[in-house]
């Protein structure tokens, strides 16, 4: 018996997928605007925090594109990007509590995203659960679908 993968039943243009894409797009715009302003006007005041805001912006842009784009490759990009985002929020959130002098000026992920109503902390968890639920299912082919060599 051979195995095949069937495509996900839902696209990201419906239901919770649409909500995730919209929230990621909003965060991408907000983080991009914030980091651009901070880097252009105040970079010398908090280079670590402002660089992290720029990194968060890139992550949100890439996650938004990956959630919308079709195909297994983009699904993997979404998994990697959203996983990186979760690690980033946890590390930066912890660092902002342990070494607050590095974060005198907040980044998107400082204090676990408190400046963004903790959405940066919750969103990657929801995104990873969504991608897990949508993963291609490996199914066995029926005997009539098998190709046999005669």
BELHUSUL-V140016 format. One line per field, one symbol per residue. phi: phi as a letter, one per 20 degrees, with the letter a starting at -180 (. if undefined). burial: b if it has 16 or more other C-alpha atoms within 10 Angstrom, else e. A space follows every 50 residues. Layout:
phi->???
burial->???
This chain:
phi->.ddcddfgfdefeclfgffgffffffffffffffffffffdcgffbffff fffffffffffffffffefeofffffffgfffffgfffffffffffeecf ffcgdfdgefllngfdlmgfeegffffffffffeffeeceffgfefeded
burial->eeeeeeeeeebbeeeebeebbebbbebbebbbebbbebbeeebeebbbbb bbbbbbbbbbbbbbbbbbbeeeebbebbbbbbbebbebbbebbbbbeeee eebeebbbbbbbbbebebbbbebbeebbeebeebeeeeeeeeeeeeeeee
